[in-house]
């Protein structure tokens, strides 16, 4: 018979497959459909591998960044994806995600449950260099997608540039050069009429 530890790990692995069914507001860059949260996590992880040189604090623990990027959205299996500009939805987001983290990470053996929970909290608190960089990528990725899709999601929800600046300002904390790039994207989107002033 397999150990209880392995059984718990397999149960967790099967549970997190549900992340593939969580749809985000963000469209794929070809605009054909919404991306799912698992695709988002994969994309962020590749971004971290490619863009680590832009992290504000060097050297950065890239493995720690990757772990945060791969697990931070697992809570959406229970909590769902909350659109970042949805004020009502964000009101109870923290509590929903905390409960989700307790349940989902609680499927793991105690040592791994604690590790995953701590990494998730580190990302949410945005205090370490690694968390700041991870959050910077998490903000930049949908910005790139909105740019590639002519701001379709922003226009659908009536989002303006002040909201986008406010939401994405945290890019600067983790990657100042990427923030400069993001500002140019936002300005261009306003100029093209894809994003209201």
ABEGO torsion letter per residue (X at the ends): XBBAAAAAAAAAAAAAAAAAABBBABBBAAGABBBBAAAAAAAAAAAAAAAAAABABOBBBAAAAAAAAAAAAAAAAAAEBBBAABAAAAAAAAAAAAAAAAAAAAABBAAAAAAAAAAAAAAAAGABAAAAAAAAAAAAAAAAAAAAAGGAAAAAAGBBAAAAAAAAAAAAAABAAAAAAAAAAAAAAAAAGABBX
